[in-house]
Amino acid sequence: MVTGASTANLALLLIDARKGVLEQTRRHALLSSMLGVPHLVLCVNKMDLVDYSQQVYDEIREEFTAFAAKLDITDLSFVPISALAGDNVVESSTNMPWFHGQPLLGHLEDVHIASDRNLVDNRFPVQYVIRPQSAENRDYRGFAGSVAGGIFKQGDEVMVLPSRKASKIAAIDTPDGPVAQAFPPMAVTVRLEDEVDISRGDMICRPQNQPTVNRRFDARICWFDDTSHLRTGIPYQLKHTTRWVAAEVETLHYQLDVDTLHADREAETLEVNDIGRVTIETASPLFFDTYRLNRTTGSFILVDPATDLTVAAGMIIGAGGDVAVDTGEVPLSTPVAENITFHPSKLSREERAKALGTAGATIWMTGLSGSGKSTIATAIEHTLVSAGRPAFMLDGDNLRHGLNSNLGFSEEDRNENVRRVGEVAKILAESGTIAIASLVSPYRAERDRVRAIHKEAGIPFFEVFVDTPLEECERRDPKGLYAKARAGEIKDLTGVGSPYEAPTSPDLVTSPDLEEAVRQVLGLLS
């Protein structure tokens, strides 16, 4: 399924009306979503065996819609059918007058797929270099392959990777003769105006729009092989576009539970049909995009060199390998710039505290949306400032209006959100201020990293878990987020479409009882 779905525009999922949504249904929907299939049609089959019951259809539709809200599905349709009797397959069924949608064939004929391909980012992986040895074509040199993205035209400026040599397109040839332009998925031969050394596996792109060039990246993989399991640190062969390279799976970050979408970060391997997130390092750089941006340049397969079996297929999430990505380790510092120098203050923390008459600390409040974190944090800030102690609240939503306005809610962006707030909190605490951070911060490893940088700096850090049950958070729903999530308008709300990892050893577990929570937190500071 993975191989077929990776190039499909639409996926049809069949459900037996008598059995409803099964684990296999969820797995296939998850794979379709992960593989970027833009259109999904759920066919509720065998309606004749449930007497064409609208109630049965509605129950299946509601259950699947709730599950699909957690996935990245942009176009979801439902059709009740009876394949045996032909109901709603080619023509609308007289047995289901309550269904007002198109029959299945009509929907398939009308679904819009013209905008599904990436026509912006020009990508042309070179498959073969054509150099005829005949006398009439002695100077012919063409580069054959299939267009993976964008639109290439005669006269366009292009760049070749990895050499970064620039040229212009002289002509675009096909078996039927030259063409003025080429777009996905056309197989063509590109000729350049200049003599550029190009070989199989190189990529032609635009100078101002290049793919990522890196030897390390993060990806989600699906394990195929039932005779082996994932092993880190051993050599595999990796095929990406037209390029073969040696590769190692450096780290397994988690295994994904298909039913709950929970990330099992304790998993040590992947077995057949398991899905997980990994960091991979290759022997030479690849030229890739994220799978979400380009399904061709963002996908790959892993082959076991000992058996020549394709053991896994993967979808690239982005350049990675940094220990800051889901490894469970706690890096104390992760500098990415060179030639920088840290300039220490002439004041020690003790001298600053003595001069100001106060010492700083960080209170890190975590919990589900609607748990009461911000209400408690606001009350703590007011109490401290009223008592003459410098305090400042760092609210997650507030910071997303400024400091973190460029971040979304992907796992990577959530992690970066926590990292930034942790660094700001540390600076405030270093200055003698009580920093009160209030944000969901769903991943345990990221909160541990914030604790670690405070510990390294010798700054007090208190993790406070506002332990409000999900049911109560949904009942309160002060921002209306849970209602939107259940309606499918939000796909990644923590607790509904994205996991929340409760602290295992917080400094304080409190309830949304405002007075009691404030008293308990202030007790930590004393």
N, C-alpha and C positions, 0 to 999 in steps of 0.2 A: 504493500500500500504506500509506503513512504516514497518509493521511487516514482510511482505514478502520480501521487498527489503533489510532488515537488514541481511538476510542470503543468498541473491542471488549473483550469480557470474556475471550475465548479465541481463540487463534491455532492454526490447523492448518498444520503444515509437512509437505509431502510430499517424500519422498526416494525416488529410484529405487534399489531394492535392488542393482542391477547397478553403479551408479556411486558409491554411498556419499555421504558428506558433502562437498558442493561449496562453492565460495565463495559461491554464491547462497544456499545453506542457512545459512551463517554470517551473511551479511548480513541475511537475513530474521529470524534469531534475535536478532541484535543490535538490529535495529529494533524487534522486538516487546518486547525487554527495555527499551530506551530509552523506548518509548512506554507503558510501564507496563501492558502486557497481563498480567493476573495469572495466567492459566492458559495453558500451552503444551502442545500434543499433537503429538508427532512420529510421523507415519504412514510406516512403511517399506513403500512400495508395490511392486507387481510381484514379490511373493514367489513367485508361480507361475513366474517366469522364472529363479529361482535354486533351483528344486526345494524350495521352502519350507524352506530351510536355516536351522536355528537358529544355526549358527556365523556365517553372514553377518549375521543380525539382531543377534547379540550383539556382533559387531565394530563395527557401525554405532552401536549403543547406547552402547558404551564410548567410542568416539571423540567422539560428540556430548556425552555426559555430561561428559567432560573439558573440552570447549570451553564448555559451559553453566556450568561451575563458576566461570568468570570473569565471568559476567553476573549481573544481578539478576533471577533467575527463581525465583519462590516455589513454583510448582506445575508440575512437569514430568512428563509421562506419555508412554509409548511404546506403539504398537499396530502389529503387523505385519499388513499387509492385502494383498489382491489386489482392486483395484477392478473389474477385468474379470470375475473369477470370483466376486466377492462374498464372499471369505473375510474373516471378522472385520469385516465392514462392518455388517451388521444382526444376524447370528447368529454364534456362535462357530464357528470353522473346524475341521472334522475333519482337515484336512490339516496343521494345526499344533497337535497335542495338547500340545506342550511349552509353549504360551503359556497362562497361567492367568488373564490379565486379562480385562476386559470387552471385547466388541466395540465398535467406534467409536461407533455410535449410542447404545448403552447408556451409554457414558462421557459423551457429550455431554448426555444426558438427566439424568444424576445429578450432574454437576459443580456444586459449590456456589458461586453467584455473589452471594448476597444480601448478603454483607458486603464486597463489592468497592468499593462507593461510599463516599465520605466523608459520614457522617451527623452529624459533630461540628461542623465549621466552617461556619457559616451564610454562604452567599454567594448573592446574587440580583442578577445584572447586569440592569439595566433595558433592555429592548428597545424599548419604545414607551409613550408616555403616552396613556392613553385618557380623552378628555373629550367625551362625546356632547353634541351641541348640541340634543338634543330637549328638549321642555318637561318631560317626566316624569323626565328624568335630568339636570336642569340643574346640580345640585351634585355629580354623580358625577365622581370623579377617581381613576383607577386606574393602576397601574404594571405593565405586562405584561412577561413574560419567562419564562425557564426556570430552575428552581432548579438551581444549580451545586454546592451543598453544604449539608449540615445539614438540619434539620427546622424549618420555620416554622409557628408556631401562632398562632391568634387570641389577642390579648392580650400577645404577646411584645414586649419592649422591643427596639427596633432603632435603628441609626444609619445615616445616609446619607452616603456618600462621593462627592465630596470636601468637601461643606459641613460634615460632622460634626454635622449637625442630628439630634436624637433625637426619637423618637416611639414609638407602639405600633401594632401591627397591629390594625386595626379589623375587617377581613374578608379572606377569601381566596376569590376567585371563579374559576370554571372555566366552560367552555361548558355543562356539565351542572348548573350551580348552585354555590352556596357549599360549601366544604369546611372541616373543622376544622383541617387541617394540610396542608402541602405538603412534598415531598421530591424529590430528584433521580430522574428527569429531568423532573418534571412541569412543564407549561407552564400558568402561572396568572396571575391579575391580583391584585396586592396593593393593598389600600386602607389608608391610615394614618389615625389619629385626628386628626392635626394637619395644617395646611396647610404642606407642605414643598416648596420649589422643587426639583424633580427633573426631569432630562432624560435622553435616551438616552445610554447609556454610564456613567451613575452606578451605584453599587453599594449595595445594602442588606445590612447585616451586623449582628452583635451588637456592642454597645458594648464588651464585654470580650473580644471575639474578632474582631479586625480583620485584613484582609490587609495585606501590605506595600504601602506607598505610596511609589513611587520613580520617578525618570526614568531610572535606569541599572540594568541587571541583566545577569547572566551567563546564557548559555543554550547548549544544544547545538542546532545546526541541521542539517537535511538539505537540500542544494541540489537543486532540482528541474529547473531550466531548462537545456536543452541548447544554448540560443542565447546564453547569457551566463555570466559567472562572478561570484563574490563580489568586490565592490569596497568597500573601507573609505572612510569619509568622504564618501560621496555619499548623497543623500536616497532613502529608500524609504518606502512606506506600510506601516504595521504594523496588523494587525487583531487585537485581543485582546478576547475575549468579544464585547461589542456595541459596542466602541469602536474608532474609526479615529484614528490619530495619525501624524504625520510622525516618521521615525526614521532614525538612522544606525548602521551597524555601525562601532563605534569601533575595535575591535581583534579580530584573529583570533589566538587563543592557540595553537591547534594543529589539525591535521587528524588524524582517527582512522583508523588502518589497521584495516580490518574483520577481516582474517585474524589479525593478531598482537595487536590491541588496543593497539598502540604509538601514543603521541602524537607526531606529527611536528611539533615546535615550529619547524621551519624553513619550514614551508609559508607561502606568501604569498597564496593564494587557495583557493577551493573551486570545483570543477567539478561537472557533473551527477552525482548520486548520492553525492557526497562528504559526509562528516559531520565537523563541527568544532565547537570551542567558541569562542564570541565574547562580547564585551561590546557591548551595544547601549544607545544613549542616545536617548530619545524627547523630542519637543518639549513634551509635558505629561505629568504623572505617570500611571502605570498603577496599578491596584489588583490585585495578583497574589499568588499563593502559589507555592511550588515545585511543579513538575510531579509530584514524588513524592507531595505532599500532596493535590493536586487537579488532575486532568488537564484540567479545563475552564479554571480560572483560572490554570493554569500553562503554557498553550500559546498559540501565536500563529502567524500567517503573515506573510510579507513579500511585498509586491507592488511590482513595478517601475512607477513612475508613467509612465514613457515608453511602455511597451508594454501596461500593464494585465495583465501575466502574473504569476501567483503563482510566485515564484522560489524560495521556501524555506518550510519549516515549522520551528518551534522549540519547545523545551521548556525552561522557565525553571529554572535551578539555584538562583538566589538573587539578592538585591540585590548589585550589584557595581560594577565600573568602577574600583575602587581599583587602582593600579598593582601592588599586592602580589599580584594574581591573575594568574599565568602570563604576564606580558607579556615577560619576559626582561630588563626593565629592573631596575635596582637602586636602589630608593628608600632614601635615607639616613635619612629619618624620615617617618612617616605619622601625624601626630597626628589624633585624631578628636574630642577634647574641646576646648571653648573656655574662655577665661578661666582658663588654667592657667599657672603660672610655674615655670620650672626654677630650683632653688636650688643654686648651685654650692657645693662643699666649700671650706673655708678651706685645705685641704691640696692641694698639687699632687701629681700622680702621682710626680714625682721625690722630693718631700719624704716622701711616704708610703713609697716604696721604700727611701729612705735610713734612715728611722726603723725600718723592719721588717727591713731587711737582705735584702730579696728583692723581685723584680718579678714581676707576674702575666702570664699569657698564656692563650690558649685553644687546646687541642688538639681538633680536631673530627674524630672517627673515624666514617667512613661505609662502608657495605658492606651486603651482603645479610644477612638473618636467618640466623644460624648460621655467619657468616663468621669469628667469633672476636673481634669488636670488644670485647665486654664483658670477656672474659677478659684481653685485652691491656690494656684500660683499668684494670682492677682491679690488675694487676701494676704498671702505671706509677704509679698512685696510691700503692700500698704502697712502692715504691722511693723515690719522692720524699719522702713523709712520713718514712720511715725515715732519710733523709739530712738531715732537718731543714727541708725546703722545704714550705710549705703547699700542699696539693693536695686537690681534691675531684672525685669522679667524678659526672657527671650522666648516669645511665643512662636510656635511653628508656622501658623497661618500668617502672622504679621511679617515674619522674615521672608515669606514667599512673595510679599509685595515689593521687596527691595533686594536684599542680599542674595536671596535664592530664587529670584523671579525667573531665572533661565532654566530652572529645574522642573521636570515633570514628576511622574510617579512610577517610573520604571524602577526595577530593583537597583540599578546603578545610580539613578538620580536620588532615590531615597537614601542610599548609603552616603552619597556626596552631601546631601542635606544634613545628615547627622554629623559628618566630619566637620563641615563648616561651622555648625552651631557649637560643636565641641571646642573648636579652636577659639571662637569668640568668647565662649564661657570661660575658658582658661585665661584669656587675656583680661577679662573683667575681674576674675578672682585674683589674678596676679596684682591688679591695681588696688586691691583691698575691698572690692565690691562683692556682695553676695549675688552671684549669678543664679537665676532661677529659670532653668530651661524647661519648657513645657511643649513637648512634641511626641507624637506617637512612637517614633523610633522603633519600628517593629522587629528589627533583627538583633538578636542577643550579641552576636559577634561585634556589631558596630558599636553598641553601647559599651562593650568591654574595651574597645579601642579608645573610646573617650575617657574611660576610667584610667586606662594605662597612661595616656599622655599627662593626665593630672598627677598620677602617682610618680611619674618620671620627674615632673616639675616640683614635687613636694607640696601640692595643693590639695586640701581636703575635698573629697568628692563623695556625694551621697546620692545613691540611686533610690528613688522612691517610686514604688509600683502602686498606682491607683487601681486597685483590683475591683473594678465594676464589671459584673457579668455582661456578656454580649447582649443577652435578652433585655437587660435593663438599659443598656446604651441605645438599643434599637427603640425601646419604648420612649425614651427621652428624646432622642434624635433632634438635638437643638438646631442643627444646620440643615436638616432634611436629607442628609447624605445617605442614610440607610434606605430610605424610601426610594431614592433615585437608583441606588445599587440594586435593590430588589426588582425595580422596574426595568433594569437593563441599561439605564442611562449612564451609570458609572461602572466600569469593568474591573477596577483595581482597588476598591475600598478595603482597607485592612480589616480583617475579621470576616469579610464576606467573599471578596474576590482575590484577596491576598493574605498570606499568613501573618499572624502575630505570635512572636515567641516571648512568652512571659519570662521575667527574670527568674533565675534559679536561686540566687542568694542576694536579694536586694538589701539595702541598709534599712529599708522600712517598707512594710506593706500596709496600705491604708485604704479606707473606704471613702466614698464620696461625701460622707458626713463632714461638712465644711469646718465647723468648730473643732471637732476632734482631729481632723487631718492637720489643720494649722498648728494645733497644740503639739502634735506628734513631731511634725517637721521642725518646729522651733526647738523641740527637745534635742534633736540631732545636733543643732548648732551650739547648744549650751554644753 
